[in-house]
Amino acid sequence: ALPITTILANNGVYYASQVGTNGCESSTRLMVTVTLNNTATPTTTDTTQEFCIAQGATVAQLQVNEPNIVWYDVATGGTALPTTTLLVNNGVYYATQIGANGCESSTRLMVTVTLNDTTAPTTTDDTQEFCISQGATIAQLQVNEANVVWYDVATGGTAFSNTTLLVDNGIYYAPQVGANGCESSIRLMITVDLDDTAAPTTTDSTQEFCISELPTVAQLQTKDSTVVWYDIPTGGTALDTTT
């Protein structure tokens, strides 16, 4: 009699007798033929796959050439990994393919993962001040490195355009993009302070002069010192006092 733990063999023929209540085995045995089905091992174009730490890559992003793949962290047995499982640096993952016959491949594809990172950027001032009248943008934030991208969140999010206007008390987060194409997993944080000054005042908003005196901008009357004059309400180029 075969132990019940005996592994079945492909095309194996097995015979079963029944033991009755009288203790006797049946004199005629049932014959059963076994066919063992298998599925081809999946393939990949890259057995050592690289990702950026900042991506938060998961098992679902591992590259294989076939559909219906199940991933494990062991070469045999084990429990299938959820597709949302985060990849780890130097992690080794094993893939089986489920065929039309419902069987997983008996041999698993092995893939090794490398997670790359980039050094976070630095700055000489983590609280940067601008004048509201400047209309300062993201591009004017000071960092010591090149290839910096700006976000309004510490992780994830959508990168700002360089022309995005800064806001008062805004907090901005910058990763650096390295030569490996990866953003740094740690972002530099900068707080923005927008300063303003009270508008100047005058005792006469309609001022009169004699043409013969050749009056200049310097003669316009205000109640304040350190006044700069323009010919437009915003932007533009300051007028010379001799204008």
Backbone as CSV, one residue per row, in Angstrom:
resi,resn,N_x,N_y,N_z,CA_x,CA_y,CA_z,C_x,C_y,C_z
1,ALA,0.849,-1.202,0.000,0.000,0.000,0.000,0.884,1.252,0.000
2,LEU,0.485,2.251,-0.781,1.250,3.497,-0.861,0.873,4.418,0.292
3,PRO,1.867,5.090,0.902,1.533,6.137,1.886,0.731,7.237,1.200
4,ILE,-0.210,7.828,1.933,-1.057,8.864,1.304,-0.260,10.104,0.938
5,THR,0.984,10.237,1.438,1.844,11.381,1.106,2.672,11.142,-0.152
6,THR,2.503,9.984,-0.776,3.253,9.677,-1.997,2.902,10.671,-3.104
7,ILE,3.936,11.296,-3.693,3.724,12.258,-4.782,3.245,11.523,-6.027
8,LEU,2.186,12.045,-6.642,1.688,11.444,-7.874,2.670,11.690,-9.020
9,ALA,2.760,10.726,-9.927,3.643,10.838,-11.093,2.806,11.028,-12.346
10,ASN,3.343,11.820,-13.293,2.640,12.032,-14.554,2.475,10.703,-15.283
11,ASN,1.264,10.459,-15.778,0.897,9.210,-16.455,0.973,7.994,-15.525
12,GLY,1.040,8.253,-14.234,1.055,7.149,-13.280,-0.301,6.451,-13.221
13,VAL,-0.267,5.144,-12.974,-1.494,4.344,-12.843,-1.573,3.856,-11.397
14,TYR,-2.707,4.073,-10.770,-2.863,3.747,-9.358,-4.105,2.862,-9.188
15,TYR,-4.018,1.939,-8.218,-5.086,0.954,-8.000,-5.579,1.056,-6.567
16,ALA,-6.901,1.109,-6.429,-7.497,1.277,-5.103,-8.360,0.086,-4.727
17,SER,-8.134,-0.393,-3.509,-9.032,-1.411,-2.946,-9.780,-0.798,-1.776
18,GLN,-10.914,-1.363,-1.472,-11.716,-0.885,-0.355,-11.668,-1.897,0.777
19,VAL,-11.522,-1.389,1.986,-11.514,-2.277,3.153,-12.920,-2.283,3.746
20,GLY,-13.523,-3.430,3.764,-14.884,-3.548,4.264,-14.928,-3.619,5.782
21,THR,-16.185,-3.629,6.328,-16.378,-3.725,7.776,-15.906,-5.073,8.306
22,ASN,-15.769,-6.034,7.372,-15.276,-7.358,7.777,-13.753,-7.410,7.832
23,GLY,-13.102,-6.247,7.495,-11.641,-6.185,7.531,-10.974,-6.660,6.263
24,CYS,-11.773,-7.072,5.272,-11.191,-7.592,4.016,-11.096,-6.487,2.966
25,GLU,-9.971,-6.487,2.206,-9.865,-5.611,1.047,-10.623,-6.232,-0.115
26,SER,-11.148,-5.352,-0.965,-11.819,-5.854,-2.167,-10.817,-6.615,-3.021
27,SER,-11.260,-7.737,-3.616,-10.351,-8.559,-4.432,-10.077,-7.911,-5.781
28,THR,-10.969,-7.013,-6.217,-10.767,-6.281,-7.483,-10.473,-4.821,-7.137
29,ARG,-9.493,-4.266,-7.793,-9.088,-2.875,-7.495,-9.536,-1.907,-8.596
30,LEU,-9.874,-0.687,-8.149,-10.202,0.409,-9.078,-8.900,0.957,-9.671
31,MET,-8.870,1.137,-11.012,-7.678,1.681,-11.673,-7.909,3.169,-11.999
32,VAL,-6.940,4.004,-11.615,-6.986,5.437,-11.924,-5.673,5.847,-12.593
33,THR,-5.783,6.532,-13.739,-4.597,7.062,-14.434,-4.488,8.569,-14.151
34,VAL,-3.275,9.033,-13.868,-3.045,10.440,-13.485,-2.301,11.186,-14.582
35,THR,-2.814,12.365,-14.917,-2.098,13.294,-15.805,-1.773,14.550,-15.006
36,LEU,-0.501,14.917,-14.976,-0.077,16.130,-14.280,0.091,17.256,-15.293
37,ASN,-0.693,18.345,-15.121,-0.616,19.500,-16.018,0.366,20.542,-15.474
38,ASN,1.006,21.251,-16.375,1.934,22.309,-15.976,1.711,23.525,-16.866
39,THR,2.249,24.661,-16.464,2.196,25.898,-17.248,3.626,26.400,-17.416
40,ALA,3.897,26.983,-18.563,5.254,27.474,-18.839,5.643,28.554,-17.831
41,THR,6.923,28.578,-17.491,7.453,29.630,-16.607,7.361,30.981,-17.313
42,PRO,6.912,32.025,-16.631,6.866,33.339,-17.284,8.269,33.846,-17.596
43,THR,8.337,34.844,-18.478,9.621,35.409,-18.890,9.608,36.923,-18.684
44,THR,10.780,37.529,-18.762,10.920,38.979,-18.613,12.052,39.462,-19.504
45,THR,12.059,40.732,-19.812,13.174,41.308,-20.574,14.284,41.790,-19.645
46,ASP,14.035,41.727,-18.325,15.012,42.251,-17.368,14.848,41.524,-16.037
47,THR,15.832,40.707,-15.678,15.755,39.963,-14.411,16.277,40.768,-13.231
48,THR,16.875,41.946,-13.495,17.263,42.865,-12.424,16.611,44.206,-12.734
49,GLN,15.521,44.489,-12.086,14.709,45.658,-12.433,14.946,46.799,-11.439
50,GLU,15.054,48.024,-11.979,15.361,49.197,-11.169,14.169,50.154,-11.108
51,PHE,13.977,50.721,-9.914,12.913,51.698,-9.685,13.469,52.816,-8.810
52,CYS,12.768,53.933,-8.778,13.130,55.039,-7.880,12.393,54.851,-6.551
53,ILE,13.088,55.076,-5.443,12.441,54.962,-4.139,11.210,55.869,-4.077
54,ALA,11.342,57.085,-4.619,10.251,58.055,-4.548,8.996,57.599,-5.300
55,GLN,9.137,56.626,-6.209,7.992,56.124,-6.967,7.013,55.357,-6.092
56,GLY,7.551,54.718,-5.033,6.706,53.825,-4.234,6.227,52.665,-5.085
57,ALA,7.154,52.063,-5.865,6.787,50.996,-6.801,6.279,49.763,-6.060
58,THR,5.324,49.080,-6.681,4.718,47.889,-6.094,4.962,46.669,-6.976
59,VAL,4.569,45.515,-6.449,4.689,44.254,-7.186,4.010,44.347,-8.554
60,ALA,2.931,45.117,-8.638,2.204,45.248,-9.906,3.059,45.868,-11.002
61,GLN,4.139,46.578,-10.627,4.978,47.247,-11.627,6.156,46.398,-12.098
62,LEU,6.305,45.204,-11.557,7.363,44.310,-12.048,7.031,43.882,-13.480
63,GLN,8.042,43.876,-14.339,7.828,43.622,-15.767,7.948,42.132,-16.096
64,VAL,6.887,41.608,-16.686,6.909,40.245,-17.249,6.238,40.292,-18.611
65,ASN,6.533,39.292,-19.420,6.027,39.290,-20.798,4.662,38.634,-20.951
66,GLU,4.205,37.955,-19.907,2.953,37.208,-20.000,1.908,37.743,-19.021
67,PRO,0.619,37.461,-19.283,-0.442,37.855,-18.339,-0.645,36.776,-17.273
68,ASN,-1.587,37.036,-16.377,-1.988,36.061,-15.354,-0.806,35.598,-14.503
69,ILE,-0.108,36.580,-13.942,1.089,36.315,-13.139,0.760,36.436,-11.651
70,VAL,1.340,35.544,-10.860,1.243,35.595,-9.403,2.657,35.707,-8.851
71,TRP,2.846,36.615,-7.871,4.189,36.849,-7.319,4.315,36.309,-5.893
72,TYR,5.522,35.775,-5.607,5.855,35.250,-4.288,7.207,35.818,-3.859
73,ASP,7.522,35.668,-2.564,8.865,36.039,-2.101,9.715,34.818,-1.789
74,VAL,9.240,33.653,-2.238,10.008,32.400,-2.099,9.935,31.636,-3.415
75,ALA,10.942,30.778,-3.636,11.033,30.054,-4.914,9.992,28.958,-5.040
76,THR,9.570,28.377,-3.926,8.525,27.350,-3.936,7.614,27.568,-2.727
77,GLY,6.363,27.195,-2.892,5.429,27.342,-1.779,5.165,28.800,-1.472
78,GLY,4.866,29.065,-0.200,4.629,30.442,0.223,3.230,30.929,-0.098
79,THR,2.995,32.186,0.239,1.701,32.836,0.007,1.869,33.932,-1.024
80,ALA,0.956,33.985,-1.966,1.040,34.986,-3.036,1.022,36.393,-2.449
81,LEU,1.832,37.283,-3.032,1.901,38.675,-2.584,0.775,39.490,-3.220
82,PRO,0.101,40.363,-2.446,-0.851,41.299,-3.069,-0.121,42.187,-4.078
83,THR,-0.801,42.569,-5.140,-0.153,43.403,-6.166,0.210,44.782,-5.632
84,THR,-0.370,45.165,-4.479,-0.066,46.477,-3.886,1.141,46.427,-2.942
85,THR,1.789,45.277,-2.837,2.950,45.140,-1.952,4.083,46.033,-2.441
86,LEU,4.619,46.898,-1.559,5.729,47.775,-1.935,7.000,46.964,-2.154
87,LEU,7.728,47.289,-3.221,9.006,46.635,-3.489,10.054,47.135,-2.505
88,VAL,11.006,46.259,-2.167,12.095,46.636,-1.260,13.427,46.534,-1.996
89,ASN,14.388,47.350,-1.572,15.696,47.345,-2.209,16.370,45.990,-2.024
90,ASN,16.935,45.470,-3.108,17.586,44.156,-3.139,16.617,43.011,-2.877
91,GLY,15.323,43.283,-2.990,14.324,42.227,-2.831,14.357,41.272,-4.010
92,VAL,14.067,40.004,-3.729,14.006,38.977,-4.775,12.563,38.481,-4.833
93,TYR,11.991,38.475,-6.030,10.592,38.120,-6.219,10.486,36.988,-7.241
94,TYR,9.510,36.117,-7.032,9.346,34.923,-7.865,7.949,34.917,-8.468
95,ALA,7.891,34.703,-9.792,6.620,34.782,-10.511,6.243,33.446,-11.121
96,THR,4.976,33.062,-10.915,4.411,31.931,-11.641,3.340,32.465,-12.584
97,GLN,3.102,31.690,-13.646,2.038,32.039,-14.583,0.902,31.038,-14.413
98,ILE,-0.319,31.532,-14.432,-1.481,30.640,-14.363,-1.964,30.391,-15.783
99,GLY,-1.923,29.124,-16.194,-2.303,28.757,-17.554,-3.802,28.593,-17.718
100,ALA,-4.227,28.307,-18.946,-5.647,28.091,-19.232,-6.191,26.896,-18.478
101,ASN,-5.283,25.992,-18.082,-5.690,24.804,-17.329,-5.872,25.089,-15.835
102,GLY,-5.622,26.353,-15.426,-5.774,26.722,-14.028,-4.564,26.422,-13.170
103,CYS,-3.521,25.859,-13.784,-2.326,25.475,-13.029,-1.274,26.582,-13.054
104,GLU,-0.618,26.806,-11.903,0.547,27.686,-11.859,1.754,26.925,-12.397
105,SER,2.686,27.653,-13.031,3.911,27.014,-13.511,4.694,26.462,-12.317
106,SER,5.258,25.272,-12.492,5.976,24.623,-11.390,7.336,25.263,-11.150
107,THR,7.892,25.914,-12.187,9.154,26.651,-12.038,8.845,28.138,-12.076
108,ARG,9.425,28.894,-11.138,9.124,30.316,-11.017,10.242,31.179,-11.605
109,LEU,9.817,32.294,-12.226,10.759,33.303,-12.714,11.261,34.114,-11.522
110,MET,12.584,34.340,-11.461,13.163,35.120,-10.366,13.554,36.512,-10.867
111,VAL,13.134,37.550,-10.147,13.472,38.937,-10.486,14.040,39.616,-9.241
112,THR,15.188,40.279,-9.407,15.809,41.036,-8.318,15.522,42.524,-8.523
113,VAL,15.223,43.217,-7.435,14.840,44.631,-7.508,15.911,45.516,-6.872
114,THR,16.256,46.599,-7.571,17.129,47.639,-7.027,16.349,48.946,-6.970
115,LEU,16.326,49.575,-5.792,15.665,50.866,-5.639,16.719,51.972,-5.573
116,ASN,16.642,52.925,-6.497,17.604,54.029,-6.559,17.056,55.275,-5.882
117,ASP,17.964,56.105,-5.383,17.566,57.355,-4.735,18.527,58.464,-5.156
118,THR,18.163,59.702,-4.843,18.985,60.886,-5.122,19.060,61.706,-3.839
119,THR,20.177,62.384,-3.640,20.345,63.225,-2.452,19.368,64.398,-2.486
120,ALA,18.775,64.713,-1.344,17.852,65.848,-1.260,18.604,67.155,-1.516
121,PRO,17.957,68.149,-2.136,18.618,69.438,-2.351,18.776,70.201,-1.037
122,THR,19.601,71.244,-1.071,19.850,72.079,0.112,19.619,73.546,-0.238
123,THR,19.572,74.385,0.805,19.374,75.822,0.609,20.138,76.583,1.686
124,THR,20.407,77.847,1.432,21.040,78.684,2.454,19.990,79.390,3.312
125,ASP,18.697,79.220,2.970,17.640,79.924,3.693,16.344,79.128,3.570
126,ASP,15.902,78.534,4.687,14.685,77.723,4.611,13.415,78.529,4.882
127,THR,13.562,79.838,5.164,12.410,80.748,5.206,12.747,81.937,4.320
128,GLN,12.215,81.949,3.128,12.619,82.942,2.136,11.574,84.057,2.018
129,GLU,12.082,85.294,1.942,11.215,86.469,1.913,11.247,87.142,0.540
130,PHE,10.068,87.591,0.125,9.924,88.323,-1.137,8.946,89.468,-0.905
131,CYS,9.012,90.449,-1.785,8.039,91.542,-1.755,6.832,91.133,-2.600
132,ILE,5.634,91.419,-2.096,4.429,91.097,-2.862,4.488,91.736,-4.247
133,SER,5.013,92.960,-4.301,5.059,93.687,-5.580,5.963,93.031,-6.616
134,GLN,6.859,92.127,-6.144,7.749,91.421,-7.086,6.995,90.448,-7.973
135,GLY,5.878,89.896,-7.450,5.201,88.820,-8.169,6.115,87.616,-8.299
136,ALA,6.800,87.253,-7.180,7.794,86.170,-7.214,7.137,84.833,-7.547
137,THR,7.888,84.003,-8.264,7.395,82.692,-8.697,8.271,81.577,-8.125
138,ILE,7.817,80.364,-8.355,8.552,79.160,-7.941,10.010,79.211,-8.412
139,ALA,10.228,79.735,-9.606,11.576,79.766,-10.182,12.543,80.599,-9.347
140,GLN,12.022,81.489,-8.475,12.880,82.365,-7.688,13.240,81.796,-6.311
141,LEU,12.714,80.633,-5.970,13.101,79.999,-4.707,14.562,79.573,-4.787
142,GLN,15.323,79.837,-3.726,16.772,79.591,-3.744,17.112,78.188,-3.245
143,VAL,17.820,77.444,-4.093,18.394,76.151,-3.718,19.822,76.102,-4.249
144,ASN,20.626,75.228,-3.666,22.043,75.158,-4.043,22.324,74.211,-5.200
145,GLU,21.335,73.423,-5.589,21.536,72.421,-6.636,20.653,72.706,-7.847
146,ALA,21.022,72.085,-8.956,20.222,72.193,-10.180,19.217,71.044,-10.234
147,ASN,18.362,71.058,-11.248,17.418,69.965,-11.494,16.516,69.704,-10.295
148,VAL,15.889,70.785,-9.827,14.983,70.696,-8.683,13.543,70.851,-9.164
149,VAL,12.651,70.065,-8.581,11.220,70.125,-8.885,10.497,70.542,-7.609
150,TRP,9.439,71.344,-7.747,8.737,71.858,-6.562,7.324,71.307,-6.450
151,TYR,6.931,70.996,-5.194,5.591,70.488,-4.881,5.024,71.262,-3.691
152,ASP,3.712,71.084,-3.441,3.107,71.683,-2.244,2.830,70.636,-1.167
153,VAL,3.354,69.426,-1.371,3.200,68.348,-0.389,4.544,67.651,-0.199
154,ALA,4.707,67.008,0.957,5.989,66.382,1.291,6.231,65.100,0.503
155,THR,5.175,64.421,0.097,5.291,63.210,-0.723,4.173,63.213,-1.751
156,GLY,4.442,62.614,-2.903,3.422,62.555,-3.944,3.119,63.929,-4.506
157,GLY,1.883,64.111,-4.963,1.462,65.407,-5.493,1.856,65.617,-6.940
158,THR,1.535,66.800,-7.437,1.837,67.185,-8.821,2.817,68.350,-8.803
159,ALA,3.843,68.269,-9.621,4.883,69.300,-9.642,4.312,70.632,-10.122
160,PHE,4.798,71.723,-9.496,4.414,73.071,-9.907,5.132,73.463,-11.203
161,SER,4.496,74.342,-11.959,5.177,75.030,-13.046,6.101,76.084,-12.441
162,ASN,7.225,76.362,-13.105,8.162,77.380,-12.610,7.546,78.775,-12.577
163,THR,6.448,78.971,-13.292,5.811,80.288,-13.333,4.719,80.447,-12.268
164,THR,4.538,79.424,-11.438,3.521,79.495,-10.389,3.874,80.595,-9.390
165,LEU,2.933,81.496,-9.103,3.171,82.582,-8.155,3.261,82.041,-6.733
166,LEU,4.222,82.547,-5.956,4.348,82.181,-4.547,3.240,82.838,-3.740
167,VAL,2.832,82.158,-2.654,1.800,82.718,-1.785,2.386,82.932,-0.389
168,ASP,1.828,83.909,0.325,2.309,84.222,1.669,2.087,83.044,2.610
169,ASN,3.106,82.729,3.394,3.096,81.596,4.325,2.978,80.254,3.613
170,GLY,3.228,80.253,2.307,3.208,78.997,1.560,4.395,78.122,1.937
171,ILE,4.164,76.805,1.940,5.244,75.842,2.201,5.457,75.046,0.929
172,TYR,6.710,74.969,0.502,7.053,74.325,-0.759,8.099,73.239,-0.507
173,TYR,7.978,72.143,-1.254,8.839,70.975,-1.048,9.575,70.644,-2.355
174,ALA,10.902,70.469,-2.243,11.712,70.254,-3.443,12.521,68.964,-3.360
175,PRO,12.296,68.004,-4.290,13.250,66.924,-4.486,14.225,67.313,-5.600
176,GLN,15.387,66.687,-5.600,16.345,66.878,-6.687,16.260,65.670,-7.614
177,VAL,16.314,65.912,-8.916,16.307,64.826,-9.896,17.750,64.484,-10.236
178,GLY,18.148,63.247,-9.944,19.534,62.828,-10.144,19.808,62.360,-11.559
179,ALA,21.060,62.012,-11.817,21.461,61.512,-13.135,20.758,60.200,-13.461
180,ASN,20.314,59.492,-12.418,19.610,58.222,-12.629,18.131,58.443,-12.960
181,GLY,17.724,59.709,-13.034,16.342,60.025,-13.372,15.397,59.984,-12.192
182,CYS,15.919,59.687,-10.997,15.077,59.570,-9.802,15.023,60.881,-9.025
183,GLU,13.817,61.221,-8.561,13.680,62.310,-7.602,14.123,61.801,-6.235
184,SER,14.724,62.686,-5.429,15.113,62.293,-4.076,13.867,61.922,-3.277
185,SER,13.969,60.854,-2.470,12.823,60.416,-1.677,12.548,61.378,-0.532
186,ILE,13.565,62.178,-0.137,13.397,63.204,0.892,13.370,64.563,0.201
187,ARG,12.403,65.392,0.557,12.247,66.700,-0.075,12.671,67.820,0.878
188,LEU,13.332,68.817,0.317,13.671,70.036,1.048,12.404,70.857,1.257
189,MET,12.207,71.377,2.488,11.028,72.203,2.778,11.433,73.667,2.929
190,ILE,10.717,74.539,2.233,10.957,75.985,2.318,9.638,76.696,2.582
191,THR,9.678,77.628,3.546,8.512,78.465,3.855,8.721,79.848,3.229
192,VAL,7.660,80.391,2.659,7.731,81.688,1.973,6.992,82.756,2.775
193,ASP,7.651,83.908,2.936,7.048,85.067,3.601,7.000,86.211,2.591
194,LEU,5.797,86.653,2.248,5.642,87.772,1.313,5.400,89.060,2.101
195,ASP,6.295,90.024,1.939,6.208,91.295,2.663,5.566,92.372,1.794
196,ASP,4.944,93.315,2.470,4.323,94.421,1.746,4.594,95.729,2.501
197,THR,4.376,96.864,1.842,4.522,98.202,2.436,3.256,98.988,2.131
198,ALA,2.871,99.815,3.083,1.674,100.631,2.859,1.871,101.543,1.648
199,ALA,0.795,101.733,0.885,0.864,102.624,-0.279,1.087,104.067,0.184
200,PRO,1.827,104.883,-0.596,2.015,106.294,-0.218,0.697,107.056,-0.336
201,THR,0.659,108.187,0.320,-0.551,109.034,0.285,-0.186,110.453,-0.130
202,THR,-1.202,111.211,-0.454,-0.997,112.602,-0.870,-2.162,113.453,-0.377
203,THR,-1.945,114.721,-0.270,-3.031,115.635,0.096,-3.761,116.132,-1.147
204,ASP,-3.266,115.726,-2.315,-3.870,116.226,-3.565,-3.646,115.189,-4.658
205,SER,-4.716,114.493,-5.036,-4.581,113.453,-6.061,-4.688,114.019,-7.477
206,THR,-4.995,115.300,-7.593,-4.953,115.986,-8.891,-4.071,117.221,-8.728
207,GLN,-2.843,117.107,-9.145,-1.859,118.174,-8.869,-1.645,119.032,-10.115
208,GLU,-1.534,120.345,-9.887,-1.413,121.305,-10.985,-0.037,121.976,-10.969
209,PHE,0.500,122.169,-12.185,1.806,122.815,-12.344,1.724,123.776,-13.530
210,CYS,2.676,124.695,-13.563,2.790,125.601,-14.710,3.726,124.967,-15.737
211,ILE,3.294,124.997,-16.989,4.126,124.439,-18.058,5.498,125.098,-18.087
212,SER,5.483,126.395,-17.829,6.743,127.146,-17.933,7.768,126.723,-16.881
213,GLU,7.288,126.097,-15.801,8.217,125.665,-14.738,8.915,124.351,-15.079
214,LEU,8.481,123.697,-16.171,9.032,122.384,-16.555,9.049,121.418,-15.349
215,PRO,7.888,121.172,-14.763,7.843,120.311,-13.588,8.275,118.874,-13.917
216,THR,8.844,118.206,-12.927,9.307,116.819,-13.083,8.628,115.922,-12.054
217,VAL,8.837,114.644,-12.220,8.300,113.646,-11.292,8.717,113.961,-9.858
218,ALA,9.926,114.512,-9.669,10.432,114.816,-8.329,9.548,115.820,-7.597
219,GLN,8.737,116.584,-8.341,7.909,117.620,-7.722,6.496,117.138,-7.373
220,LEU,6.184,115.886,-7.714,4.881,115.345,-7.324,4.830,115.230,-5.808
221,GLN,3.717,115.654,-5.224,3.623,115.759,-3.768,3.048,114.478,-3.160
222,THR,3.781,113.914,-2.190,3.274,112.811,-1.377,3.588,113.113,0.082
223,LYS,2.898,112.422,0.979,3.123,112.607,2.408,4.196,111.651,2.924
224,ASP,4.814,110.879,2.016,5.771,109.857,2.427,7.109,110.071,1.726
225,SER,8.138,109.513,2.329,9.464,109.550,1.695,9.714,108.226,0.984
226,THR,10.815,108.172,0.280,11.211,106.944,-0.435,10.085,106.444,-1.329
227,VAL,9.636,107.286,-2.217,8.573,106.944,-3.166,9.178,106.746,-4.549
228,VAL,8.717,105.726,-5.237,9.141,105.443,-6.609,7.928,105.638,-7.513
229,TRP,8.127,106.252,-8.680,7.009,106.561,-9.579,7.038,105.701,-10.844
230,TYR,5.834,105.321,-11.287,5.641,104.547,-12.516,4.550,105.209,-13.343
231,ASP,4.431,104.790,-14.593,3.339,105.310,-15.421,2.237,104.263,-15.631
232,ILE,2.324,103.158,-14.896,1.284,102.126,-14.950,1.013,101.633,-13.524
233,PRO,-0.191,101.077,-13.265,-0.556,100.707,-11.904,0.186,99.481,-11.362
234,THR,0.623,98.577,-12.229,1.414,97.410,-11.789,2.519,97.139,-12.802
235,GLY,3.638,96.576,-12.301,4.740,96.248,-13.202,5.409,97.500,-13.745
236,GLY,6.005,97.376,-14.899,6.632,98.511,-15.561,8.013,98.837,-15.035
237,THR,8.569,99.942,-15.519,9.905,100.397,-15.151,9.786,101.724,-14.424
238,ALA,10.503,101.861,-13.314,10.424,103.105,-12.521,10.873,104.299,-13.360
239,LEU,10.177,105.435,-13.158,10.524,106.679,-13.876,11.686,107.390,-13.156
240,ASP,12.553,107.959,-13.935,13.621,108.803,-13.378,12.967,110.033,-12.748
241,THR,13.519,110.509,-11.652,12.935,111.691,-10.979,12.978,112.937,-11.851
242,THR,13.819,112.910,-12.888,13.903,114.092,-13.773,12.894,114.016,-14.918
243,THR,12.081,112.966,-14.945,11.095,112.840,-16.009,10.086,113.977,-15.942
